[in-house]
């Protein structure tokens, strides 16, 4: 989307101004592109309440936001308004979680446009939000955002502890994707408490939910087990595990390898090599995946794949 296209959209969509809160929320939710959301925000900026701002950020995060001056100005104004609502304590737990998730999805554009202190303000309030304000999707989104943002938050420890303990208390409430995202996020954050709870959730998933997982979710969990060392004691005080985690995941993932993209092929290959899993059938499936994705690997993915197959004793697979 160019600045000219956005400006043309502004002229074409004058009718999208709204005069009441419910209409505004409905228009934002029905938006079909980032351009349409930006037009709504630009035309109605002074009318936007905290619900509209949260919905707008969420919608922008789901669409593809391109880099142009008008988009930057509009996003900056939207984030500034949301920061003001956060400072005034207007956001409930779900809105805080959705805001943090949107910032993580928007990544660089959000980091460049947002006011100083917005992420810490949201993180601090989310950490202290009441349990009844957060459902399992909110918990998963909040944890995923912390891992994906990859920035140092002043209140990161409090938020991690708060969300992780809520995830641990009722894992059965997660949908399969939420559970996989939560485990990935906890493993990525890498603290002792995060890894311990990631291990517990993975064990729960292996025993009761493993057949619900799709290809990408299985790949994410296999990576998490290897990256955080979940297939063994996390702390000296950790209780003995009921059984291994990687072996049952590896057995279930075999028929899914044909659906893998380059990232999944690289991550699962790397994880199996790290954990020294001896599964010739899975290695053969991954080798076919390497050939299929050969020209799609990013540099790091290719390096990890080369290393993994060297560990397997089959370096020729990427020749």
Secondary structure, 3 states (H helix, E strand, C coil): CCHHHHHHHHHHCHHHCCCCHHHHHHHHHCCCCHHHHHHHHHHHHHHCCHHHHHHHHHHHHHCCCCCCHHHHHHHHHHHHHHHHHHHCCCCCHHHHHHHHHHHHHHCHHHHHHCCCCHHHHHHHHHHCCCHHHCCHHHHHHHHHHHHHHCCCCCCHHHHHHHHHHHHHHCHHHCCHHHHHHHHHHHHHHCCHHHHHHHHHHHHHHHHHCHHHCCHHHHHHHHHHHHHCCCCCCCCCCCCCCCCCCHHHHHHHHHHHHHHCCHHHHHHHHHHHHHCCCCCHHHHHHHHHHHHHHCCCCCHHHHHHHHHHHHHHCCHHHHC
